[in-house]
Amino acid sequence: MARDASWLKDHIRDIPDFPSPGVVFKDITPLLA
């Protein structure tokens, strides 16, 4: 279970200040590839 959570964290990108300042967008596109 911990291995699965680690894999997910490694593949989700944080994009700061998108779409507006102070918001952190979590990009899950790499999970779909």
C-alpha positions as CSV (number, residue, x, y, z in Angstrom):
1,M,0.0,0.0,0.0
2,A,2.8,2.5,0.9
3,R,4.5,1.6,-2.4
4,D,1.3,2.5,-4.3
5,A,1.1,5.9,-2.5
6,S,4.7,6.6,-3.2
7,W,4.2,5.8,-6.9
8,L,1.3,8.1,-7.1
9,K,3.2,11.0,-5.4
10,D,6.1,10.5,-7.8
11,H,3.8,10.9,-10.8
12,I,1.6,13.8,-9.8
13,R,3.1,17.2,-10.6
14,D,2.5,20.4,-8.6
15,I,2.1,23.5,-10.6
16,P,2.2,26.6,-8.3
17,D,0.1,29.7,-9.0
18,F,-2.2,28.1,-11.6
19,P,-4.8,29.2,-12.5
20,S,-4.4,32.1,-10.1
21,P,-1.8,33.2,-7.5
22,G,-1.8,31.1,-4.3
23,V,-3.4,28.0,-5.9
24,V,-1.4,24.8,-6.4
25,F,-2.7,22.8,-9.4
26,K,-2.2,19.0,-9.2
27,D,-1.5,17.7,-12.7
28,I,-2.5,14.0,-13.0
29,T,-1.7,13.8,-16.7
30,P,1.4,11.7,-16.1
31,L,-0.8,9.1,-14.5
32,L,-2.8,8.7,-17.7
33,A,0.2,8.1,-19.9
